[in-house]
Amino acid sequence: MAPTSGNPEHADAVSEPVYSDAEGRAIAVGVPHDRITLRIASAVRAKLDVFDRYRSRGLVSAKDACIVAVNLRDIPQAWADSKEFFFRAVYGMGNRVLVIDPAARQIVAAGREHRMILPRASGAAEEVAPMLDPTHADVCAILGSAADVGNVPDLLGDDFVIMPNASTRVPFPHGFIGRGVEINLRPGDESGSWTVEETDYGAPEPRGPEPFTVEHEGTAFEGEWQIAGRELHVRLARSGSAVPFRNYRDPAAAAREIAIEMLRVYGGKRLRSRVSRPQGDRQA
């Protein structure tokens, strides 16, 4: 199932972003989180209804583990933060919330809104937490993807997000697909809350921080690199960079390439390390 941007004549449609004004100058563009969520949630609801009919007709038995696959690539802007939008559409995750103590001038709590329904422009309500609703227990998970023919990950399925139903009748075995990110839900400390755990099958093993040295215009610069999640973090003096990283690359070599590019773009004077010395003073 691949939801699209929707009918452009409808208020809930997601339009293609325009990143420049009439004179060609770059402009900032907002992301319509609720409209994107509604497009995904509507498609999920339609497929859940289809599975209900499959069950009633005996096409799918009561012992079958059913997974609904959803690809959001055709919804403008959704692909850039696919897991965020999948969570909004199937678990009811809302906007970020901060609780601030005005007297102390500090944040005392942080979290996310939770909502079971999301209103459409027409006033109708769309369910946005079907994987927390026991009435959909016949479906064990949603399998999300953001790839298309022109944007295929290096490892097929590496973009997958598999999101289980919290009260499914027939759960899928852990590691059943073994690609991308698999979500696991555990009941939280408070009633109605959930602890979310992730297994990222595409993430490299955490490493570092590891020191390294690069040379630029006759001067040696010291830095360090670290692998965290799916990113390679490179620190050079007071500046840093984080880039996506895959297992097949050498992290030390990649960190040096990034550091050399940082020096080329920003210049050695700005990034000069506290411990640096002319090349001629180094021992062979």
C-alpha positions as CSV (number, residue, x, y, z in Angstrom):
1,M,0.0,0.0,0.0
2,A,1.4,3.4,-1.0
3,P,-0.6,6.5,0.0
4,T,-0.2,9.6,-2.1
5,S,-0.5,13.3,-1.4
6,G,-4.2,13.2,-1.9
7,N,-6.7,15.1,-4.0
8,P,-5.3,18.7,-4.3
9,E,-8.8,20.1,-4.1
10,H,-9.2,18.7,-0.5
11,A,-8.0,20.7,2.5
12,D,-6.2,17.7,3.9
13,A,-4.0,17.1,0.8
14,V,-0.3,17.4,1.1
15,S,1.1,19.8,-1.5
16,E,4.6,19.7,-2.9
17,P,6.9,22.2,-1.1
18,V,8.2,25.2,-2.9
19,Y,11.6,26.3,-1.7
20,S,12.0,29.6,-3.5
21,D,9.9,32.7,-3.9
22,A,9.0,34.4,-7.2
23,E,12.4,36.0,-7.5
24,G,14.3,32.7,-6.9
25,R,15.3,33.4,-3.3
26,A,15.4,30.5,-0.9
27,I,12.6,30.4,1.6
28,A,11.9,28.2,4.6
29,V,9.0,25.7,4.3
30,G,6.9,24.3,7.1
31,V,6.2,20.5,7.3
32,P,2.4,19.7,7.5
33,H,2.8,17.0,10.2
34,D,-1.0,16.5,10.7
35,R,-1.9,16.3,7.0
36,I,0.9,13.8,6.4
37,T,-0.2,11.8,9.4
38,L,-3.8,11.8,8.1
39,R,-2.7,10.5,4.7
40,I,-0.9,7.5,6.2
41,A,-3.6,6.8,8.8
42,S,-6.3,6.8,6.2
43,A,-4.4,4.3,4.1
44,V,-3.7,2.1,7.1
45,R,-7.4,2.1,8.1
46,A,-8.4,1.1,4.5
47,K,-6.0,-1.8,4.6
48,L,-7.1,-2.9,8.1
49,D,-10.7,-3.0,6.8
50,V,-9.5,-5.2,3.9
51,F,-7.8,-7.6,6.3
52,D,-11.1,-7.8,8.3
53,R,-12.8,-9.0,5.1
54,Y,-10.0,-11.5,4.4
55,R,-10.6,-13.0,7.9
56,S,-14.3,-13.2,7.5
57,R,-14.1,-14.9,4.1
58,G,-11.5,-17.4,5.4
59,L,-8.8,-16.2,3.1
60,V,-6.6,-15.6,6.1
61,S,-6.9,-18.1,9.0
62,A,-7.1,-17.2,12.7
63,K,-3.5,-18.6,13.2
64,D,-1.9,-16.4,10.5
65,A,0.3,-13.5,11.5
66,C,-0.8,-10.6,9.3
67,I,1.5,-7.6,8.6
68,V,0.3,-4.5,6.6
69,A,3.0,-3.0,4.5
70,V,2.9,0.8,3.9
71,N,5.3,2.9,1.7
72,L,5.0,6.7,2.2
73,R,7.4,7.8,-0.5
74,D,4.6,9.4,-2.6
75,I,3.7,11.7,0.2
76,P,5.7,15.0,-0.1
77,Q,8.2,15.5,2.7
78,A,7.2,12.3,4.6
79,W,10.2,10.3,3.4
80,A,12.7,12.6,5.2
81,D,11.4,11.6,8.6
82,S,9.6,8.4,7.9
83,K,9.7,6.8,11.4
84,E,8.4,9.9,13.0
85,F,5.3,9.9,10.7
86,F,4.7,6.2,11.0
87,F,4.7,6.6,14.8
88,R,2.3,9.5,14.5
89,A,-0.1,7.5,12.3
90,V,-0.1,4.1,14.0
91,Y,0.8,4.8,17.7
92,G,-0.8,8.2,18.1
93,M,2.4,10.0,18.9
94,G,1.9,13.8,18.9
95,N,4.0,16.9,19.1
96,R,6.8,17.3,21.6
97,V,5.9,18.9,24.9
98,L,8.0,20.7,27.4
99,V,7.0,21.7,30.9
100,I,8.8,24.8,32.1
101,D,9.0,26.1,35.6
102,P,8.9,29.9,35.2
103,A,10.3,30.6,38.6
104,A,13.3,28.3,38.2
105,R,13.6,29.1,34.5
106,Q,14.2,25.5,33.6
107,I,12.6,22.5,31.9
108,V,11.1,20.2,34.5
109,A,9.5,17.6,32.2
110,A,9.6,16.6,28.5
111,G,7.6,14.2,26.4
112,R,5.2,13.7,23.5
113,E,1.5,14.3,23.2
114,H,-0.7,11.2,22.7
115,R,-3.9,11.1,20.7
116,M,-6.1,8.3,19.5
117,I,-7.8,10.4,16.9
118,L,-6.9,13.3,14.7
119,P,-9.6,15.7,13.2
120,R,-9.8,16.3,9.5
121,A,-10.5,19.7,8.0
122,S,-14.1,18.5,7.5
123,G,-14.4,17.8,11.2
124,A,-14.4,14.0,10.8
125,A,-12.1,12.1,13.0
126,E,-9.4,9.7,11.8
127,E,-7.9,7.0,14.1
128,V,-4.2,7.5,14.5
129,A,-3.3,4.8,17.0
130,P,-4.6,1.5,15.4
131,M,-1.7,-0.5,16.7
132,L,-2.7,0.3,20.3
133,D,-6.4,-0.5,19.7
134,P,-7.5,-4.1,20.6
135,T,-10.1,-4.1,17.9
136,H,-7.3,-4.4,15.3
137,A,-5.7,-7.4,17.1
138,D,-6.0,-9.5,13.9
139,V,-3.1,-7.5,12.4
140,C,0.2,-8.1,14.2
141,A,2.3,-5.2,12.8
142,I,2.7,-2.4,10.3
143,L,5.8,-2.6,8.1
144,G,6.8,0.9,7.0
145,S,9.1,1.8,4.1
146,A,10.3,5.1,2.5
147,A,12.2,3.7,-0.5
148,D,11.3,3.8,-4.2
149,V,12.9,2.7,-7.4
150,G,15.1,5.7,-7.6
151,N,16.1,5.7,-3.9
152,V,16.9,2.1,-2.9
153,P,19.1,1.6,0.2
154,D,22.4,-0.1,-0.2
155,L,21.0,-3.1,1.7
156,L,17.5,-3.9,0.6
157,G,15.0,-3.5,3.5
158,D,17.4,-1.3,5.4
159,D,14.8,1.4,5.5
160,F,12.1,-0.8,7.0
161,V,10.4,0.1,10.3
162,I,8.3,-2.8,11.7
163,M,5.8,-1.6,14.3
164,P,4.0,-4.3,16.3
165,N,0.4,-4.3,17.5
166,A,0.4,-4.0,21.3
167,S,-2.4,-6.5,21.7
168,T,-2.1,-8.8,18.7
169,R,-3.6,-12.3,18.8
170,V,-0.8,-13.8,16.7
171,P,2.5,-12.0,17.2
172,F,5.4,-12.3,14.7
173,P,8.6,-13.8,16.0
174,H,11.4,-11.3,17.0
175,G,13.8,-11.0,14.1
176,F,11.3,-12.3,11.6
177,I,12.3,-9.8,9.0
178,G,15.7,-8.9,10.3
179,R,16.1,-5.7,8.3
180,G,15.8,-2.0,9.2
181,V,14.4,-1.1,12.6
182,E,12.1,-3.4,14.7
183,I,10.1,-1.9,17.5
184,N,9.2,-3.7,20.7
185,L,6.6,-2.4,23.1
186,R,6.6,-3.1,26.8
187,P,3.9,-1.8,29.3
188,G,5.2,1.3,31.0
189,D,5.2,2.1,34.7
190,E,2.0,4.2,34.3
191,S,-1.3,2.7,33.2
192,G,-1.8,3.1,29.5
193,S,1.9,4.0,28.9
194,W,4.4,2.0,26.8
195,T,8.2,1.7,26.9
196,V,9.5,1.7,23.3
197,E,12.6,-0.4,22.5
198,E,14.3,-0.6,19.1
199,T,16.4,-3.2,17.4
200,D,18.3,-1.6,14.5
201,Y,19.6,-4.4,12.3
202,G,21.4,-2.0,10.0
203,A,23.3,-0.1,12.7
204,P,27.1,-0.8,13.0
205,E,28.6,-1.7,16.3
206,P,29.2,1.3,18.6
207,R,32.9,2.3,18.6
208,G,35.1,5.0,19.9
209,P,35.9,7.7,20.7
210,E,39.1,7.0,18.8
211,P,41.8,9.6,18.2
212,F,43.2,10.4,14.8
213,T,45.6,12.9,13.1
214,V,45.3,14.6,9.7
215,E,47.6,17.0,7.9
216,H,46.5,20.2,6.2
217,E,48.8,22.7,4.6
218,G,51.8,21.4,6.5
219,T,50.1,21.4,9.9
220,A,48.9,18.3,11.9
221,F,45.5,18.4,13.4
222,E,44.2,16.0,16.0
223,G,40.6,14.9,16.3
224,E,38.5,12.0,17.3
225,W,35.8,9.9,15.8
226,Q,32.9,7.8,17.3
227,I,30.2,5.6,15.9
228,A,26.8,6.1,17.6
229,G,23.7,4.6,16.1
230,R,23.9,4.9,12.3
231,E,26.1,7.9,12.4
232,L,29.9,8.6,12.4
233,H,30.7,11.6,14.6
234,V,33.9,13.4,13.9
235,R,35.3,16.0,16.2
236,L,38.1,18.4,15.1
237,A,39.1,21.1,17.7
238,R,35.9,22.9,18.6
239,S,33.9,21.8,15.5
240,G,32.1,18.5,14.8
241,S,30.2,16.7,12.1
242,A,27.9,13.7,12.1
243,V,27.2,11.8,8.9
244,P,25.3,8.5,8.1
245,F,27.6,5.5,8.3
246,R,27.4,1.9,7.0
247,N,29.3,-1.2,8.1
248,Y,31.2,-1.7,4.9
249,R,33.3,1.4,5.3
250,D,36.5,1.9,7.4
251,P,35.4,4.4,10.1
252,A,39.0,5.7,10.7
253,A,39.5,6.4,6.9
254,A,36.1,7.9,6.7
255,A,36.7,10.2,9.7
256,R,40.0,11.4,8.1
257,E,38.2,12.2,4.8
258,I,35.5,14.2,6.7
259,A,38.2,16.0,8.7
260,I,40.1,17.0,5.6
261,E,36.9,18.3,4.0
262,M,36.2,20.3,7.2
263,L,39.6,21.8,7.0
264,R,39.3,22.6,3.3
265,V,35.9,24.3,3.7
266,Y,36.4,26.1,7.0
267,G,40.2,26.6,7.0
268,G,42.9,25.5,9.4
269,K,43.0,28.7,11.5
270,R,39.4,28.2,12.6
271,L,39.7,24.5,13.3
272,R,43.3,24.6,14.6
273,S,43.6,22.0,17.4
274,R,44.9,22.9,20.8
275,V,47.6,20.3,20.1
276,S,49.0,20.9,16.7
277,R,52.5,21.4,15.3
278,P,54.2,22.1,12.0
279,Q,54.9,19.1,9.9
280,G,58.6,19.6,10.0
281,D,58.6,19.1,13.8
282,R,57.1,15.7,13.7
283,Q,59.2,12.6,14.0
284,A,59.3,10.1,11.1
